[in-house]
Amino acid sequence: MNKTMGDADCLKNLTVLYVEDQEDARVQFTRFLERLVGQLLVAENGAEGLNLFMANHPQIIITDILMPVMDGLVMSQEIRKIDRSVQIIVLTAFEQIDYLKSAINIGVNKYVTKPVNGVTLYKTMLECVVDLRSLEQLKDAARTDLLTGLANRRELEIRFSAEKGRAERNGIPFSVIIADIDFFKRVNDTYGHLAGDHVLKAVADALVGCIRTEDFCCRWGGEEFLLLLASTNLEAAAIVAEKLRQIVFNLEIPWEWESLRVTVSLGVSTYKPGMDRDECIRLADEAMFRAKAAGRNRVELSEV
């Protein structure tokens, strides 16, 4: 597919906020933009625009500068305090460009000079689509473990907070499982680190393939994985952990001319009201170490 065509299609998936106080221009470009984007929000001044932004969180904002009540730059400055990724296009008279450049630290992404040409505005919006994609890719990279493709600790913090809030609102527990590959150092020492990486990816895929879509799995440490099981008490989580143990135990991981076999030790805990993230994870971690001490390739439950 042609890249520009793909970006144009993406506009149909976006919400755009258009802020303009001049009625003639507003009517003209409202009709123009409605044909291009998925949802168009229209405001007559910066104050209205700010309210619409707070209620709808559009991906692109197109705004005039000089408007009554609140001008476009003040509105943009307020929005930037809340959202760093929204793309802001300012419509500016030619003589205002130096002023706009001196105020660029408010976070304006692009500007289009007046009188506004529809083709120029359209191309500028497509540039914003590319920038939005790049931002999403950076966000994904920041939340992903590059080796296994699983989420990382940063994403775990977000998911744990969400599960904690749900548990406290609804009184429904969730559980944590920590799974650690047994004798992983032997794999690296015997077959090399490339083989170790291959084993990590294979175990990660096996764990993810064993849980529900509403559950969550991340790489927690070198050879450790952490799973969040939504709406799951300790007894149910223990059943899941045993299933995970068996799946890894039966896993044959091809490497060069042989198959590698590993096992995991697992610890399970359940969130209780008043716990913080560190305590809940610590309890699962302690249970996992008891599983190691008891011979490995087994599941142990939190004692709290």
C-alpha positions in Angstrom: 0.0 0.0 0.0 1.2 3.5 -0.8 2.4 5.1 2.5 0.4 8.3 1.9 -2.7 6.4 1.3 -2.2 4.4 4.5 -1.8 7.6 6.5 -4.9 9.0 4.9 -6.8 6.0 5.9 -5.6 6.4 9.5 -7.2 9.9 9.6 -10.5 8.1 9.4 -9.7 6.5 12.8 -8.8 9.8 14.5 -10.7 12.4 16.5 -9.7 15.9 15.6 -10.5 19.1 17.5 -10.9 22.3 15.3 -10.9 25.6 17.1 -11.7 28.8 15.2 -13.7 32.0 16.1 -14.2 33.3 12.6 -17.6 31.9 11.4 -16.9 31.9 7.7 -13.6 30.0 8.1 -15.1 27.7 10.7 -18.0 26.7 8.4 -15.7 26.2 5.4 -13.1 24.0 7.1 -15.7 22.1 9.2 -17.1 20.8 6.0 -13.6 20.1 4.7 -12.4 18.2 7.8 -15.6 16.2 8.3 -14.8 14.4 5.0 -11.3 13.5 6.2 -11.5 12.4 9.8 -13.4 9.9 11.9 -14.8 12.4 14.4 -14.6 16.2 14.3 -15.1 18.4 17.3 -15.6 22.1 16.7 -15.1 25.0 19.2 -15.4 28.8 18.8 -12.6 29.7 21.3 -9.9 28.2 23.4 -12.0 27.8 26.5 -14.5 25.7 24.6 -11.7 23.9 22.9 -10.1 23.0 26.2 -13.4 21.6 27.5 -13.9 19.5 24.4 -10.3 18.2 24.8 -10.8 17.2 28.4 -14.0 15.3 27.5 -12.9 13.6 24.3 -9.0 13.5 24.2 -8.6 14.0 20.4 -5.3 12.9 18.7 -5.0 16.1 16.6 -5.9 19.7 17.4 -6.1 22.4 14.8 -6.4 25.9 16.3 -6.4 29.6 15.4 -4.2 31.8 17.7 -6.2 35.1 18.3 -9.6 34.3 19.8 -11.8 35.7 22.5 -12.1 34.2 26.0 -8.9 32.1 25.6 -6.5 32.2 22.7 -5.1 29.2 20.9 -1.6 29.3 22.5 -2.9 29.5 26.0 -5.3 26.6 25.3 -2.3 24.7 23.8 -0.2 25.4 26.9 -2.9 24.1 29.2 -3.4 20.9 27.0 0.4 20.3 27.0 0.3 20.1 30.8 -2.0 17.1 30.5 -1.0 15.4 27.2 2.4 15.3 25.6 1.5 13.2 22.6 -1.5 15.1 21.1 -0.5 16.8 17.8 -1.2 20.6 17.8 -1.4 22.5 14.5 -1.6 26.3 14.8 -3.2 28.4 12.1 -1.3 31.7 12.0 -1.0 34.8 9.9 2.3 35.3 8.2 3.2 38.2 10.4 2.7 36.1 13.5 5.3 33.5 12.6 8.1 35.1 14.6 5.8 35.4 17.6 4.8 31.8 17.2 8.4 30.6 16.9 9.3 32.5 20.1 6.5 30.7 21.9 7.2 27.3 20.5 8.2 25.9 23.9 4.4 25.6 24.6 4.5 22.5 22.6 3.0 23.4 19.2 3.9 20.6 16.7 3.3 22.4 13.4 1.9 25.6 11.9 0.0 26.5 8.7 -0.1 30.1 7.5 -3.2 32.0 6.6 -5.1 32.1 4.3 -5.2 28.4 5.0 -4.9 26.2 1.9 -6.8 22.9 2.2 -4.1 20.8 0.5 -1.4 22.2 2.8 -3.6 21.6 5.9 -4.3 18.0 4.7 -0.6 17.3 4.2 0.2 18.7 7.6 -2.3 16.4 9.2 -0.7 13.4 7.4 2.6 14.5 8.9 0.9 14.4 12.3 -0.2 10.8 11.6 3.4 9.8 11.0 4.5 11.5 14.2 1.7 9.9 16.2 2.8 6.5 14.9 6.4 7.2 15.9 5.2 8.2 19.4 3.2 5.0 19.8 6.2 2.9 18.7 8.4 4.7 21.3 5.7 4.0 23.9 5.5 0.4 22.9 9.3 0.1 23.1 9.4 1.6 26.5 6.8 -0.9 27.8 8.3 -4.0 26.1 11.1 -6.4 26.8 13.0 -6.5 23.6 14.2 -10.2 23.9 10.9 -11.9 24.7 8.4 -9.4 23.4 6.6 -9.5 26.7 5.7 -6.4 28.7 8.4 -5.1 31.1 8.4 -3.8 34.7 7.1 -0.4 33.7 4.0 -1.8 32.1 3.6 -4.1 35.1 3.3 -1.0 37.3 0.4 0.3 35.2 -1.4 -3.1 35.0 -1.0 -3.8 38.8 -2.5 -0.4 39.6 -5.4 -1.1 37.4 -6.1 -4.5 38.9 -5.7 -3.1 42.4 -8.3 -0.4 41.7 -10.7 -2.9 40.3 -10.2 -5.3 43.2 -10.8 -2.5 45.8 -13.9 -1.3 44.0 -15.5 -4.7 43.4 -14.1 -6.8 46.2 -12.8 -9.3 43.7 -9.2 -10.6 44.3 -6.5 -11.0 41.8 -3.4 -13.1 42.1 0.3 -12.9 41.3 2.5 -15.7 40.0 6.3 -15.5 39.8 7.9 -18.2 37.7 11.7 -18.7 37.6 13.5 -21.0 35.3 15.5 -23.6 37.2 19.2 -24.0 36.7 19.1 -21.4 33.9 22.8 -20.6 34.3 23.6 -24.2 33.2 21.9 -23.5 29.9 24.1 -20.5 29.2 27.3 -22.2 30.5 26.6 -25.4 28.4 25.1 -24.1 25.2 25.9 -20.4 25.2 23.9 -17.2 25.7 22.2 -17.5 22.3 20.7 -20.8 23.4 19.7 -19.1 26.7 17.9 -16.4 24.9 16.1 -19.0 22.8 15.0 -20.8 25.9 13.7 -17.5 27.4 11.6 -16.8 24.4 10.3 -20.3 24.2 9.2 -20.2 27.9 7.7 -16.8 27.5 5.6 -18.0 24.5 4.5 -21.0 26.5 3.4 -19.0 29.5 1.5 -16.5 27.4 -0.2 -19.2 25.5 -1.5 -20.7 28.7 -3.3 -17.7 30.2 -6.5 -15.8 29.4 -6.6 -12.6 27.4 -7.6 -10.6 30.5 -4.5 -11.9 32.3 -1.0 -10.4 32.0 2.6 -11.7 31.7 5.8 -9.8 31.9 9.5 -10.5 32.1 10.4 -9.7 35.7 14.1 -10.3 35.8 16.8 -12.3 34.0 15.0 -15.6 33.9 12.0 -14.6 36.0 8.4 -14.0 34.7 5.6 -12.4 36.6 1.9 -13.0 35.8 -1.2 -11.2 37.0 -4.4 -13.2 37.0 -7.5 -11.1 37.0 -10.4 -12.0 39.2 -8.6 -15.0 40.6 -8.3 -16.2 44.2 -5.3 -18.1 45.6 -6.8 -21.6 45.1 -7.6 -20.9 41.4 -4.2 -19.3 40.9 -2.6 -22.4 42.3 -4.3 -24.5 39.6 -3.1 -22.1 36.9 0.5 -22.2 38.3 0.5 -26.0 38.3 -0.7 -26.0 34.7 2.1 -23.5 33.8 4.6 -25.8 35.5 3.5 -28.8 33.6 3.5 -27.0 30.2 7.1 -25.9 30.7 8.1 -29.3 32.0 6.8 -30.9 28.8 8.3 -28.2 26.5 10.9 -29.4 24.0 12.9 -26.5 22.8 14.8 -27.3 19.5 18.4 -26.0 19.5 20.9 -27.0 16.8 20.9 -30.9 16.8 19.0 -31.5 20.1 16.1 -30.5 22.2 16.6 -28.5 25.4 14.4 -29.1 28.4 13.9 -26.8 31.4 11.6 -26.6 34.4 10.3 -23.6 36.5 9.6 -23.0 40.1 6.6 -20.9 40.9 5.3 -18.8 43.8 1.7 -17.6 44.1 0.2 -14.8 46.2 -3.2 -13.0 46.2 -3.8 -9.3 46.6 -5.7 -8.4 49.8 -7.1 -4.9 50.6 -4.5 -2.6 51.9 -1.5 -4.3 50.3 0.8 -2.3 48.1 2.4 -3.7 45.0 5.7 -4.5 46.5 4.2 -6.5 49.4 2.0 -8.6 47.1 5.0 -9.4 44.8 7.3 -10.0 47.7 4.9 -12.7 49.0 4.9 -14.5 45.6 8.7 -14.1 45.4 9.2 -15.7 48.8 6.9 -18.6 47.9 8.9 -19.1 44.7 12.1 -19.3 46.7 10.5 -21.9 49.0 9.7 -23.9 45.8 13.4 -23.7 44.9 14.5 -24.8 48.4 12.0 -27.7 48.3 13.6 -29.2 45.2 12.5 -27.0 42.3 10.0 -27.7 39.5 7.1 -27.1 41.9 4.5 -24.6 43.1 4.4 -23.0 46.5 1.7 -20.7 47.8 2.0 -17.5 49.9 1.6 -18.1 53.6 -0.2 -14.8 54.1 
